[in-house]
Amino acid sequence: MKLSRRNTLQLMGGTALAASMLGPRRAFAATKITVLNWQGYGTDEKWALEAFTAATGIEVVHDYFNSEAEMITKLATNPGAYDVVLINSARIEQAAGQGLIQPVDFAKIPNSAGLAPKLKDHDNMQYEGETFGCAWVWGMNGLGVRDGKTDPDSYAALADPAWVGKVALFDDAVTAVGLGALATGQDMNDPKDLEAVKTFLQSIRPNLHNLWTSEDQWNKAFAANEFDLSIAWSGGVVRSFRNGGLPVHFVVPKEGAIGWLDGLAVPSTAPDVDAAYAFINYMIDPDFYFRWATEVGAPASANVDAMAKLPEDDLMKQVHKPDYIDTMSIMAALPDARRDAFNALWQEMKAYYAAK
């Protein structure tokens, strides 16, 4: 769906939106905040920053990271440099444990009243009984299936001879082990039987056509009919269909999706905490999300009011059903030893696949 110019002007120019950006009714002196995030991930949309600055007087600049490890390093080595940081829920414990981020003051985030309780209060967003990240957006790893093919009801389909030579996997150790854990009835964040995970991943080899690492790579290979069934990102499948015209849809098998949750946090050394909260409040505002989702393409909002604002026929809304918030397993923090074990197993499996 595209907004008309008239609707866009109404959306960005209305007094209601300006009021929602400001949160508590207060005037901000001219100030500047710095946000640390992935480049191109919502917080740096030009139209959004212009609207936010017009409404609040707060200028927003960005610094970027290329990995979550780099994000942690930047927070640790640049105290006082950042006001807001994008942080995956699986990294909250690490960042909070190192004293890099501060507990959330939800009283300063009025739009947080619309957050899905299970996401707002998720264990992964907490450390020692306090919440350190404001839930922002979420998504799932599940199955991308070519239109016209029979929808699998289980991850076991990845090893079904019916899909021989037509399967693709995401080249990511945590996702791969999580997949094997769910397929063998285990906790995806802490599987106790890695041999069972290994056996399942080995069983996929006759069907495996390729491993993918980026959305662009996935789209090109799918468009070339290289595979029909793949581990896929929920939001990526929506974009592939809606923006790329690819004949694909998203399926969540009976074992459940591999979920992820991104939050926005305030560093412990943030120079302007109030301005940081004003920006976070805007980022979970339904009006901001509506335009980001419908014009640009966005993950699912953690704000149920924002998801409700989308048209009923919006594909993002149809794919990211509220029920999945209750049924999906969300990636959790991994101790170093467990992460190393996951990486070692996946490297072994990649060598096994290459030898076929």
ChimeraX attribute file (.defattr): number of C-alpha atoms within 10 A of each C-alpha:
attribute: neighborCount
match mode: 1-to-1
recipient: residues
	/A:1	13
	/A:2	10
	/A:3	13
	/A:4	9
	/A:5	9
	/A:6	8
	/A:7	11
	/A:8	13
	/A:9	11
	/A:10	13
	/A:11	18
	/A:12	20
	/A:13	14
	/A:14	11
	/A:15	12
	/A:16	12
	/A:17	20
	/A:18	19
	/A:19	15
	/A:20	20
	/A:21	28
	/A:22	23
	/A:23	21
	/A:24	14
	/A:25	9
	/A:26	9
	/A:27	10
	/A:28	14
	/A:29	10
	/A:30	10
	/A:31	13
	/A:32	16
	/A:33	20
	/A:34	20
	/A:35	23
	/A:36	24
	/A:37	23
	/A:38	20
	/A:39	14
	/A:40	10
	/A:41	11
	/A:42	20
	/A:43	22
	/A:44	18
	/A:45	13
	/A:46	11
	/A:47	12
	/A:48	19
	/A:49	19
	/A:50	15
	/A:51	17
	/A:52	24
	/A:53	18
	/A:54	13
	/A:55	20
	/A:56	22
	/A:57	18
	/A:58	21
	/A:59	16
	/A:60	20
	/A:61	14
	/A:62	16
	/A:63	16
	/A:64	16
	/A:65	16
	/A:66	10
	/A:67	11
	/A:68	16
	/A:69	10
	/A:70	12
	/A:71	21
	/A:72	18
	/A:73	14
	/A:74	17
	/A:75	22
	/A:76	16
	/A:77	10
	/A:78	10
	/A:79	14
	/A:80	15
	/A:81	18
	/A:82	24
	/A:83	26
	/A:84	27
	/A:85	27
	/A:86	23
	/A:87	28
	/A:88	24
	/A:89	28
	/A:90	21
	/A:91	22
	/A:92	26
	/A:93	22
	/A:94	17
	/A:95	23
	/A:96	22
	/A:97	12
	/A:98	12
	/A:99	14
	/A:100	21
	/A:101	26
	/A:102	18
	/A:103	19
	/A:104	19
	/A:105	13
	/A:106	16
	/A:107	12
	/A:108	18
	/A:109	24
	/A:110	20
	/A:111	22
	/A:112	23
	/A:113	14
	/A:114	17
	/A:115	20
	/A:116	18
	/A:117	15
	/A:118	12
	/A:119	24
	/A:120	23
	/A:121	16
	/A:122	16
	/A:123	19
	/A:124	22
	/A:125	30
	/A:126	19
	/A:127	17
	/A:128	10
	/A:129	9
	/A:130	14
	/A:131	24
	/A:132	27
	/A:133	31
	/A:134	30
	/A:135	30
	/A:136	26
	/A:137	21
	/A:138	23
	/A:139	26
	/A:140	28
	/A:141	25
	/A:142	24
	/A:143	29
	/A:144	25
	/A:145	24
	/A:146	19
	/A:147	13
	/A:148	10
	/A:149	10
	/A:150	8
	/A:151	18
	/A:152	17
	/A:153	13
	/A:154	16
	/A:155	23
	/A:156	16
	/A:157	18
	/A:158	27
	/A:159	19
	/A:160	15
	/A:161	12
	/A:162	10
	/A:163	17
	/A:164	17
	/A:165	18
	/A:166	20
	/A:167	26
	/A:168	26
	/A:169	22
	/A:170	19
	/A:171	17
	/A:172	16
	/A:173	20
	/A:174	21
	/A:175	22
	/A:176	22
	/A:177	25
	/A:178	25
	/A:179	25
	/A:180	26
	/A:181	25
	/A:182	22
	/A:183	22
	/A:184	20
	/A:185	12
	/A:186	19
	/A:187	15
	/A:188	24
	/A:189	21
	/A:190	15
	/A:191	20
	/A:192	12
	/A:193	12
	/A:194	18
	/A:195	12
	/A:196	17
	/A:197	24
	/A:198	18
	/A:199	13
	/A:200	21
	/A:201	24
	/A:202	16
	/A:203	14
	/A:204	23
	/A:205	22
	/A:206	18
	/A:207	21
	/A:208	22
	/A:209	21
	/A:210	20
	/A:211	18
	/A:212	19
	/A:213	11
	/A:214	11
	/A:215	15
	/A:216	12
	/A:217	12
	/A:218	24
	/A:219	19
	/A:220	12
	/A:221	17
	/A:222	23
	/A:223	17
	/A:224	9
	/A:225	11
	/A:226	16
	/A:227	22
	/A:228	23
	/A:229	26
	/A:230	26
	/A:231	24
	/A:232	23
	/A:233	21
	/A:234	27
	/A:235	21
	/A:236	24
	/A:237	28
	/A:238	26
	/A:239	21
	/A:240	21
	/A:241	16
	/A:242	17
	/A:243	12
	/A:244	12
	/A:245	11
	/A:246	18
	/A:247	16
	/A:248	22
	/A:249	20
	/A:250	26
	/A:251	22
	/A:252	22
	/A:253	17
	/A:254	13
	/A:255	21
	/A:256	20
	/A:257	25
	/A:258	23
	/A:259	21
	/A:260	18
	/A:261	25
	/A:262	24
	/A:263	24
	/A:264	28
	/A:265	31
	/A:266	29
	/A:267	26
	/A:268	20
	/A:269	18
	/A:270	22
	/A:271	19
	/A:272	17
	/A:273	17
	/A:274	15
	/A:275	25
	/A:276	28
	/A:277	26
	/A:278	22
	/A:279	28
	/A:280	28
	/A:281	24
	/A:282	27
	/A:283	23
	/A:284	28
	/A:285	24
	/A:286	23
	/A:287	21
	/A:288	22
	/A:289	28
	/A:290	22
	/A:291	21
	/A:292	19
	/A:293	22
	/A:294	17
	/A:295	12
	/A:296	14
	/A:297	19
	/A:298	22
	/A:299	26
	/A:300	25
	/A:301	29
	/A:302	28
	/A:303	24
	/A:304	18
	/A:305	20
	/A:306	21
	/A:307	23
	/A:308	13
	/A:309	13
	/A:310	21
	/A:311	14
	/A:312	11
	/A:313	9
	/A:314	15
	/A:315	19
	/A:316	25
	/A:317	20
	/A:318	13
	/A:319	20
	/A:320	20
	/A:321	12
	/A:322	15
	/A:323	8
	/A:324	16
	/A:325	20
	/A:326	10
	/A:327	14
	/A:328	18
	/A:329	20
	/A:330	23
	/A:331	21
	/A:332	21
	/A:333	17
	/A:334	17
	/A:335	11
	/A:336	9
	/A:337	9
	/A:338	15
	/A:339	15
	/A:340	13
	/A:341	16
	/A:342	22
	/A:343	17
	/A:344	12
	/A:345	19
	/A:346	21
	/A:347	15
	/A:348	12
	/A:349	19
	/A:350	16
	/A:351	10
	/A:352	13
	/A:353	18
	/A:354	9
	/A:355	8
	/A:356	8
